[in-house]
Amino acid sequence: MSTVVSKDGTTLAFDRIGEGPAVILVDGALCHRSSGPNGPLAALLAERFTVYTYDRRGRGDSGDTAPYAVEREVEDLEALIAEAGGSAFVYGISSGAALALEAADRGLAIGRLALYEAPFIVDDSRPPVPRDYRAQISELLAAGRRGDTVKYFMRRAVGLPALVVAMMRFMPAWSGLTAVAHTLAYDAAVVAGTQSGEPLPAGRWASVTLPTLVAVGGKSPGWMHNAMAAVADALPDARHHTLKGQTHIVKPQALAPVLIDFFAGSGQFAGQGADRISAAGLPGGGGQHASGGRSR
């Protein structure tokens, strides 16, 4: 484990493996380095890239500084990019995709951006989250009801059946979920305004002109396909890709080859956006950051 210090003084824990251009992986809700899909994915990408996985603030071994703001998480990603050499490719999944998209919109030095199933709700193909969702999350957390916070998220945001959610507390992973329940308020802030069942706000990401991969699982529900199609339509240089046979719990073995081709500009993505990457500079990292760590 290595650490880097964000702009507000928060210490962020990260791992770095592999050698090549820098790629930073951004987790979704309730996930971090030791619990989530990005560790196995990083191992597969490390054959071609220097891959960074990190604990978003408030999770795992990273610190947390109040008050929370989405801008602080953007600054966290900016600190990781600086650690990686000043620019990087970025991949985000679920709410991590929403955060990565927000970071790109705010002008971070991202060479290429890959998004998997940002949890936007853009039509009536599924119920929207309740209008008071963020307030309910905050109230549950303020009352110390961490388990109920996770259950509320699973029911109202994820949309799992009540029986499934009721059984979750008997799973070995339950204690790990409740340990980071407070960060559900952070994710709610990241996706605010995108889960109402209405079209995405016009011009929300108008400045994201870099090459962007917008991916969705072939077996994911229709509302997610609609959301990712809407994201692709909203971005001027997007590639909309469906991973056959995959769901929101995407298999690293299915995703890694697509990300490798996209970030390398090879295979089905050969020659797409290469001029923009050249103009922005190849993401830093490479062999010089393949081991060890430092704080700043």
N, C-alpha and C positions, 0 to 999 in steps of 0.2 A: 504493500500500500504506500502511495505517495500522497502529498497534500499540496494544495495551492490556496492562496488567500484571495478572496473576492474583494471587490471595491469597498464594501462596508465592513470588512474585517472578518467575515465569516470564513472559517477554514473548511475547505472541501476535500474530501477523500476521493482518490481515483486510482485506478490501475491502468497500466500501459503495457501492451504486448505487441510483438511483431515489428516489422521494419518496412518502411515505404512512406508514401504520402499519408498525412494525418487524417484519421476518421474519428469523430466523436459520436458516441451513441447516447441518446437521451431516453431515459425510462419513462413509462407511464405511471398511472396512479398505483400507490402502495408498493412499488417495486424499487429495488436498489441493487447494488453490485452483488450481494450475496443471495438475493431473492428476486428472480425475474428472468426474462428471456435474453438479456443482452450479453451475459457472460458467455454462454455457448456460442452466440453469434460472433462475438469478438474473436473467439478462438479460430473460427473458420475464416474470418476476414484477415486475420493476422498473417496469412500466407502472402498477402499482397500489400498490406497497409500497416502503419503504426496505429493501433486502435486504442482509444481511450474510453473507458467506462468509468462513471463517477456516481457518487451518491448525491442526488439532489438535496438541497438544504433541508434539514430536519429529518433526514433519513440515514440509516446505517451509521457510518463513522463521521459523517459531516456535521458541522455545527449548525446553529440556527440563531438568527438575530431578528428580534422584533423591532418594528412592526413589519409584517410581510407585505411585499408588493411584487407584482409580476416583473417589474423593472429589475428587482434584486436578482431574480432567477436569470434574466437576460444577462446581467453583469456576471453572474456565476459562469455562464457559458462563455462569455467573453474572456474571463480569466483562464478557462481551459484552453481556448483558442490561442491565447498568448503563450501559455505553457507549451502548446504544440508547435510553436514556431511562428505564430502571427496570422495563420490562416488554416482552414481545415475544411474537409467535407463533413457534413453533419447528417445523421440519421435519427429520426424520432419516431416513436411508436405511441399510439393512443394520445393521451394528454401530452406526452413528450413530443409528439408530432406537432401539436398546437403550439407548444413552447418554442420548438425549433423554427416554426413558421413565423412566430412573433419576433424571434431574434433576427431572422433574415430581414423582416420588414423594418427593423430598427437599424439595419446597416452593418451588422457584424460581418467580419471577413470570412464568409462562407463561400467556397468555390462551387460546390454542388450540394443540393439539398434533397434528401429522400424522406418521404413521409409515408407511414403505414397506418391507415385507419384512424385518423383523428376523429374523436367521437362527436362530430357535429350532427345535429338533427335539423334538416333543412326543409322538411315537408311533413305531411301527415301520415307517412308510412309507418311511424311508430309514435307513441305518446311523447310529448316533450317532457323535459324535466320540470318539476313544479316551479311556479314563478318564485316561490319563497325558498327554493332549494338551498341557496347559500346561507340564508338566515337560519334554516333548520339545522344545517351542518354546524354552524357557529353555536347555536343554542345547545345542541347535544354535546359538543366538545366542552363548552363552558360548564356544563353540569357533570363533567367527568364520565360521560357515558360513551366511552370509546367503542365498545362493541356495538352499541346501537348506531353509532355513526357509520361504522363499516356496513352494517345491515341496511341502513337507509341508502347509502351509496349504491350498494348492490341491487336494491329493489328499484330505486327511482332513477338512477343514472344508467346503470348497466342494464336493468330491465329483467333481472333473473326472477323466476317464480318464487313465491313466498316460501314454499316447502324447501327448495334448494337452499335458500338463504338461511333458513332455520337450521338446516343440517350442517352448515359451514362451521358453526362454533365447535363441532366435534372433530374437525379436521386438525391434523398436526400443525398446519400452517396458520391456524387462527391467531395464535398469540403473536406471530410475526406481523399479521395484518393490523391487529389492534395497536401494536407498538408504534406504527406510523400513521395511525388514524388521523392525527392532527393535520397531516399534510393533505388530506382530502379538501380542506378549506383552501389550500394553495392551488390545487388542481381546479377547483371550482372557479377560482379567480382567473386562471389561465384560459379556460374555455368560456368565460362569461360572454353572453350575447350570441352564442353559436348553437345553443341547444333548445331553442324556443319553438322549433317546428316551422320557422320562417326562413326564407331565402337568406343566404349569407349577406351581411352588410355590404352594400356596394362600395367598391374601392378599398375594402378592409386591408388587403395586401397588395395594393397597386404598385408599390415600390419593389416587390420581389420579382426581379427580372432575371435572376440567375436560373440556370438549368435545374429543374425540379422534377423528381420522380414522385408520382402520386400513386400509391399501390393499395390494393384491396384484395382480400381473400375471396376466391371463387365461391366458397361455401358460406361466406358471411351473409347476414340478412340484407334484404333489399334496401333498407334505410341507410345502411352503411355504404352500399354501392352508390346510392343517390348522393350521399354526402361527398364521397371522394370524386365523383363526377363533377359536382359543383365546385370543389376546390380546384380541380384541373381546369375548369372553365374560367375560374377567377384569376389564374396565373398566366402571364403572357408566354412563358417558356416551359410548359409542363408536359410530361409524358405520363399518360394514364395507363397503368399496368395492372392486370389481374393475375394473381398467383393461383393457378388451378389447384383445386382441392384443399385450399387453406381457409382457416377461420381467423378470428381475432387473435387466437393463440397460435400464431404462425410458427411453423417449424423452421429453425435456423438453417437446416439443410436445404429447404426450399427457397428461403429468402437470400441467403448469402451469395449464390451465383448471380442473381439479378443485381444485387448491390455492387458486386465486384465489377460487372460489366458497365453499370451506370457510372460509378465513380471513376473507372478507368477509361470511359468513353470507348468501350470495345463491344464486340458482339452486336446485339441488336441496337445498341446505342452508339455505335461507331460513328465518329464525326459530328455528333450532335452536341452543339454548344462548345466545341473545342476552342473556338476563338474567344469566348467569354472566359474560359478557364485560363487561357494564356494571358489575357489582359489582366486578370485578377491576381495571377501568380499561382504557381503550384502550391497546394497546401503544404505547410511546413511539417517538421517532425523528422521523417526519414530515419536513417540509421542512427543519427546523433541522439535521438530520444528513445532508443529501443530498450533501455534499462535504467534502473535507478529513478530517483525523483528528487524534487527540491521544493522548498516553500518560498513563496514570495509575498 
